[in-house]
Protein backbone atom coordinates (compact mmCIF):
# COMPACT_ATOMS: atom_id res chain seq x y z
CA UNK A 1 0.00 0.00 0.00
CA UNK A 2 2.84 2.22 0.56
CA UNK A 3 3.77 2.06 -3.16
CA UNK A 4 0.35 3.27 -4.21
CA UNK A 5 0.64 6.26 -1.87
CA UNK A 6 3.90 7.32 -3.38
CA UNK A 7 2.50 7.20 -6.84
CA UNK A 8 -0.52 9.34 -5.81
CA UNK A 9 1.76 11.70 -4.02
CA UNK A 10 3.64 12.32 -7.26
CA UNK A 11 0.62 12.58 -9.55
CA UNK A 12 -1.08 15.41 -7.68
CA UNK A 13 1.96 17.71 -7.58
CA UNK A 14 2.69 16.84 -11.25
CA UNK A 15 -0.82 17.88 -12.27
CA UNK A 16 -0.46 21.10 -10.35
CA UNK A 17 2.79 21.85 -12.16
CA UNK A 18 1.21 21.16 -15.59
CA UNK A 19 -1.72 23.46 -14.77
CA UNK A 20 0.62 26.24 -13.68
CA UNK A 21 2.65 25.84 -16.87
CA UNK A 22 -0.49 26.08 -19.01
CA UNK A 23 -1.58 29.26 -17.23
CA UNK A 24 1.85 30.80 -17.77
CA UNK A 25 1.80 29.98 -21.46
CA UNK A 26 -1.75 31.33 -21.82
CA UNK A 27 -0.92 34.58 -20.04
CA UNK A 28 2.24 34.94 -22.18
CA UNK A 29 0.25 34.79 -25.43
CA UNK A 30 -2.10 37.51 -24.17
CA UNK A 31 0.89 39.78 -23.56
CA UNK A 32 2.29 39.03 -27.04
CA UNK A 33 -1.10 39.84 -28.55
CA UNK A 34 -1.21 43.13 -26.59
CA UNK A 35 2.27 44.09 -27.85
CA UNK A 36 1.56 43.25 -31.56
CA UNK A 37 0.92 46.28 -33.82
CA UNK A 38 -2.64 46.93 -34.86
CA UNK A 39 -3.56 46.08 -38.44
CA UNK A 40 -6.09 48.25 -40.27
CA UNK A 41 -9.17 46.48 -41.43
CA UNK A 42 -9.69 46.03 -45.17
CA UNK A 43 -12.95 47.96 -44.99
CA UNK A 44 -11.17 51.10 -43.82
CA UNK A 45 -8.54 50.72 -46.55
CA UNK A 46 -11.19 50.38 -49.23
CA UNK A 47 -13.15 53.46 -48.18
CA UNK A 48 -10.08 55.66 -48.07
CA UNK A 49 -8.94 55.20 -51.69
CA UNK A 50 -6.53 57.80 -53.06
CA UNK A 51 -7.99 60.34 -55.49
CA UNK A 52 -7.94 59.28 -59.14
CA UNK A 53 -5.39 61.05 -61.34
CA UNK A 54 -6.74 63.42 -63.94
CA UNK A 55 -7.15 61.81 -67.34
CA UNK A 56 -6.91 63.48 -70.69
CA UNK A 57 -9.76 63.31 -73.14
CA UNK A 58 -9.11 60.52 -75.67
CA UNK A 59 -8.18 61.84 -79.05
CA UNK A 60 -8.74 60.06 -82.30
CA UNK A 61 -5.63 59.19 -84.29
CA UNK A 62 -4.80 61.59 -87.08
CA UNK A 63 -6.38 60.86 -90.45
CA UNK A 64 -3.85 59.10 -92.71
CA UNK A 65 -2.38 61.32 -95.38
CA UNK A 66 -3.86 61.12 -98.87
CA UNK A 67 -1.29 61.25 -101.65
CA UNK A 68 -1.99 62.27 -105.22
CA UNK A 69 -1.23 59.75 -107.96
CA UNK A 70 0.47 62.58 -109.84
CA UNK A 71 3.14 62.96 -107.09
CA UNK A 72 6.64 62.06 -108.25
CA UNK A 73 7.37 60.07 -105.08
CA UNK A 74 4.84 58.50 -102.74
CA UNK A 75 6.16 57.08 -99.44
CA UNK A 76 3.92 54.49 -97.74
CA UNK A 77 4.78 51.63 -95.39
CA UNK A 78 8.54 52.02 -95.78
CA UNK A 79 8.35 51.96 -99.59
CA UNK A 80 8.77 54.73 -102.14
CA UNK A 81 6.99 54.46 -105.49
CA UNK A 82 5.12 56.45 -108.07
CA UNK A 83 2.05 55.73 -110.18
CA UNK A 84 3.13 55.10 -113.78
CA UNK A 85 -0.35 54.77 -115.27
CA UNK A 86 -3.86 53.44 -114.91
CA UNK A 87 -5.95 51.78 -117.60
CA UNK A 88 -9.49 50.41 -117.92
CA UNK A 89 -9.88 47.12 -119.80
CA UNK A 90 -12.49 44.40 -120.18
CA UNK A 91 -10.30 41.53 -118.93
CA UNK A 92 -7.07 40.61 -117.18
CA UNK A 93 -5.05 39.15 -120.06
CA UNK A 94 -8.11 37.25 -121.33
CA UNK A 95 -9.57 36.40 -117.90
CA UNK A 96 -12.54 37.90 -116.03
CA UNK A 97 -13.83 37.60 -112.47
CA UNK A 98 -17.13 35.75 -112.00
CA UNK A 99 -19.07 38.99 -111.41
CA UNK A 100 -17.77 40.49 -114.66
CA UNK A 101 -17.36 44.25 -114.92
CA UNK A 102 -14.52 46.45 -116.07
CA UNK A 103 -10.96 46.01 -114.89
CA UNK A 104 -8.79 48.91 -113.69
CA UNK A 105 -5.03 48.34 -113.88
CA UNK A 106 -2.91 50.44 -111.51
CA UNK A 107 0.78 50.28 -112.46
CA UNK A 108 3.37 51.38 -109.89
CA UNK A 109 7.13 51.77 -110.22
CA UNK A 110 8.88 50.82 -106.99
CA UNK A 111 11.66 53.31 -106.20
CA UNK A 112 12.87 51.83 -102.89
CA UNK A 113 12.15 48.68 -100.90
CA UNK A 114 11.94 44.96 -101.63
CA UNK A 115 9.61 44.19 -104.53
CA UNK A 116 8.25 40.96 -102.99
CA UNK A 117 7.35 42.73 -99.74
CA UNK A 118 5.71 45.56 -101.69
CA UNK A 119 3.60 43.07 -103.67
CA UNK A 120 2.38 41.47 -100.42
CA UNK A 121 0.85 44.76 -99.23
CA UNK A 122 -2.14 44.25 -101.57
CA UNK A 123 -3.97 47.57 -101.34
CA UNK A 124 -7.72 47.82 -101.97
CA UNK A 125 -9.52 50.11 -104.38
CA UNK A 126 -12.02 52.46 -102.72
CA UNK A 127 -14.70 54.46 -104.51
CA UNK A 128 -16.00 57.90 -103.49
CA UNK A 129 -19.02 56.15 -101.92
CA UNK A 130 -16.72 54.06 -99.69
CA UNK A 131 -17.17 50.67 -101.39
CA UNK A 132 -13.95 48.69 -101.68
CA UNK A 133 -12.61 46.12 -104.10
CA UNK A 134 -9.75 43.72 -103.42
CA UNK A 135 -7.27 43.15 -106.24
CA UNK A 136 -8.25 40.33 -108.61
CA UNK A 137 -4.74 39.93 -110.04
CA UNK A 138 -1.14 41.01 -109.59
CA UNK A 139 1.12 41.46 -112.60
CA UNK A 140 4.85 41.61 -111.90
CA UNK A 141 8.01 40.31 -113.54
CA UNK A 142 6.06 39.37 -116.66
CA UNK A 143 3.74 37.01 -114.75
CA UNK A 144 0.07 37.26 -113.84
CA UNK A 145 -0.88 36.01 -110.38
CA UNK A 146 -4.63 35.63 -109.93
CA UNK A 147 -5.83 36.64 -106.46
CA UNK A 148 -9.43 35.51 -106.93
CA UNK A 149 -11.33 33.13 -109.16
CA UNK A 150 -11.03 34.25 -112.80
CA UNK A 151 -12.58 32.62 -115.85
CA UNK A 152 -10.73 32.51 -119.15
CA UNK A 153 -12.80 34.27 -121.82
CA UNK A 154 -10.13 34.80 -124.46
CA UNK A 155 -10.99 38.50 -124.59
CA UNK A 156 -8.02 40.52 -125.79
CA UNK A 157 -6.35 43.18 -123.69
CA UNK A 158 -4.43 46.07 -125.20
CA UNK A 159 -2.87 47.09 -121.87
CA UNK A 160 0.68 45.77 -121.43
CA UNK A 161 2.44 46.77 -118.18
CA UNK A 162 6.20 47.10 -117.85
CA UNK A 163 7.41 43.75 -116.40
CA UNK A 164 9.73 45.62 -114.00
CA UNK A 165 6.77 47.39 -112.35
CA UNK A 166 4.09 46.13 -109.95
CA UNK A 167 0.54 46.25 -111.34
CA UNK A 168 -2.64 45.44 -109.46
CA UNK A 169 -5.91 44.75 -111.31
CA UNK A 170 -9.26 45.64 -109.69
CA UNK A 171 -12.90 45.47 -110.76
CA UNK A 172 -14.22 49.02 -111.12
CA UNK A 173 -16.86 51.00 -112.99
CA UNK A 174 -15.39 52.46 -116.21
CA UNK A 175 -17.04 55.82 -115.59
CA UNK A 176 -15.59 56.19 -112.06
CA UNK A 177 -13.89 59.54 -111.64
CA UNK A 178 -12.87 59.33 -107.98
CA UNK A 179 -10.99 56.23 -106.85
CA UNK A 180 -8.41 55.67 -104.13
CA UNK A 181 -5.74 53.03 -103.67
CA UNK A 182 -5.88 52.27 -99.92
CA UNK A 183 -2.93 50.53 -98.27
CA UNK A 184 -3.15 48.31 -95.14
CA UNK A 185 -2.04 51.16 -92.82
CA UNK A 186 -4.96 53.31 -94.07
CA UNK A 187 -2.91 55.65 -96.24
CA UNK A 188 -4.53 56.51 -99.57
CA UNK A 189 -3.43 57.43 -103.05
CA UNK A 190 -5.98 59.52 -104.96
CA UNK A 191 -6.03 58.05 -108.48
CA UNK A 192 -8.30 60.78 -109.94
CA UNK A 193 -5.47 62.73 -111.63
CA UNK A 194 -4.34 59.68 -113.64
CA UNK A 195 -7.61 57.86 -114.41
CA UNK A 196 -7.97 57.25 -118.16
ZAZAZA-603342 format. One line per 5 residues: number of its first residue (from 1); their letters; for each residue x negated, y negated, z of C-alpha. Coordinates in steps of 0.02 Angstrom, whole numbers, plus 50000, padded with zeros to 5 digits. Example, Ala and Ser with C-alpha at 12.3 -4.5 7.8 and 13.67 -1.06 7.14 Angstrom:
<pts>
1 = AS = 49385:50225:50390 | 49316:50053:50357
</pts>
This chain:
<pts>
1 = XXXXX = 50000:50000:50000 | 49858:49889:50028 | 49812:49897:49842 | 49982:49836:49789 | 49968:49687:49907
6 = XXXXX = 49805:49634:49831 | 49875:49640:49658 | 50026:49533:49709 | 49912:49415:49799 | 49818:49384:49637
11 = XXXXX = 49969:49371:49523 | 50054:49229:49616 | 49902:49114:49621 | 49866:49158:49437 | 50041:49106:49386
16 = XXXXX = 50023:48945:49483 | 49860:48908:49392 | 49939:48942:49220 | 50086:48827:49262 | 49969:48688:49316
21 = XXXXX = 49867:48708:49156 | 50025:48696:49050 | 50079:48537:49139 | 49907:48460:49112 | 49910:48501:48927
26 = XXXXX = 50088:48433:48909 | 50046:48271:48998 | 49888:48253:48891 | 49988:48260:48728 | 50105:48125:48792
31 = XXXXX = 49955:48011:48822 | 49886:48049:48648 | 50055:48008:48573 | 50060:47844:48671 | 49887:47796:48607
36 = XXXXX = 49922:47837:48422 | 49954:47686:48309 | 50132:47654:48257 | 50178:47696:48078 | 50305:47587:47987
41 = XXXXX = 50459:47676:47928 | 50485:47698:47742 | 50648:47602:47751 | 50558:47445:47809 | 50427:47464:47673
46 = XXXXX = 50559:47481:47538 | 50658:47327:47591 | 50504:47217:47597 | 50447:47240:47416 | 50326:47110:47347
51 = XXXXX = 50399:46983:47225 | 50397:47036:47043 | 50269:46948:46933 | 50337:46829:46803 | 50358:46909:46633
56 = XXXXX = 50345:46826:46465 | 50488:46835:46343 | 50455:46974:46217 | 50409:46908:46047 | 50437:46997:45885
61 = XXXXX = 50282:47041:45786 | 50240:46921:45646 | 50319:46957:45478 | 50193:47045:45365 | 50119:46934:45231
66 = XXXXX = 50193:46944:45056 | 50065:46937:44918 | 50099:46887:44739 | 50062:47013:44602 | 49976:46871:44508
71 = XXXXX = 49843:46852:44645 | 49668:46897:44587 | 49632:46996:44746 | 49758:47075:44863 | 49692:47146:45028
76 = XXXXX = 49804:47276:45113 | 49761:47419:45231 | 49573:47399:45211 | 49583:47402:45020 | 49561:47264:44893
81 = XXXXX = 49651:47277:44726 | 49744:47178:44597 | 49897:47213:44491 | 49843:47245:44311 | 50017:47261:44236
86 = XXXXX = 50193:47328:44255 | 50298:47411:44120 | 50474:47479:44104 | 50494:47644:44010 | 50624:47780:43991
91 = XXXXX = 50515:47923:44053 | 50353:47970:44141 | 50253:48043:43997 | 50405:48137:43933 | 50479:48180:44105
96 = XXXXX = 50627:48105:44199 | 50692:48120:44376 | 50857:48213:44400 | 50954:48051:44429 | 50888:47975:44267
101 = XXXXX = 50868:47787:44254 | 50726:47678:44197 | 50548:47700:44255 | 50440:47555:44316 | 50252:47583:44306
106 = XXXXX = 50146:47478:44425 | 49961:47486:44377 | 49832:47431:44505 | 49644:47411:44489 | 49556:47459:44651
111 = XXXXX = 49417:47334:44690 | 49356:47409:44855 | 49393:47566:44955 | 49403:47752:44918 | 49520:47791:44773
116 = XXXXX = 49587:47952:44850 | 49633:47863:45013 | 49715:47722:44915 | 49820:47846:44816 | 49881:47926:44979
121 = XXXXX = 49957:47762:45039 | 50107:47788:44921 | 50199:47621:44933 | 50386:47609:44902 | 50476:47494:44781
126 = XXXXX = 50601:47377:44864 | 50735:47277:44775 | 50800:47105:44825 | 50951:47192:44904 | 50836:47297:45015
131 = XXXXX = 50859:47466:44931 | 50698:47565:44916 | 50631:47694:44795 | 50487:47814:44829 | 50364:47843:44688
136 = XXXXX = 50413:47984:44569 | 50237:48003:44498 | 50057:47949:44521 | 49944:47927:44370 | 49758:47920:44405
141 = XXXXX = 49599:47984:44323 | 49697:48032:44167 | 49813:48149:44263 | 49997:48137:44308 | 50044:48199:44481
146 = XXXXX = 50231:48218:44503 | 50291:48168:44677 | 50472:48225:44654 | 50566:48344:44542 | 50551:48288:44360
151 = XXXXX = 50629:48369:44207 | 50537:48374:44042 | 50640:48287:43909 | 50506:48260:43777 | 50550:48075:43770
156 = XXXXX = 50401:47974:43710 | 50317:47841:43815 | 50222:47697:43740 | 50144:47645:43906 | 49966:47711:43928
161 = XXXXX = 49878:47662:44091 | 49690:47645:44107 | 49630:47813:44180 | 49513:47719:44300 | 49662:47631:44382
166 = XXXXX = 49795:47693:44502 | 49973:47688:44433 | 50132:47728:44527 | 50295:47762:44435 | 50463:47718:44515
171 = XXXXX = 50645:47727:44462 | 50711:47549:44444 | 50843:47450:44351 | 50770:47377:44190 | 50852:47209:44220
176 = XXXXX = 50779:47191:44397 | 50694:47023:44418 | 50643:47033:44601 | 50550:47188:44658 | 50420:47216:44794
181 = XXXXX = 50287:47348:44816 | 50294:47386:45004 | 50146:47474:45086 | 50157:47585:45243 | 50102:47442:45359
186 = XXXXX = 50248:47335:45296 | 50145:47217:45188 | 50226:47175:45022 | 50172:47128:44847 | 50299:47024:44752
191 = XXXXX = 50302:47098:44576 | 50415:46961:44503 | 50273:46863:44419 | 50217:47016:44318 | 50381:47107:44280
196 = X = 50399:47137:44092
</pts>
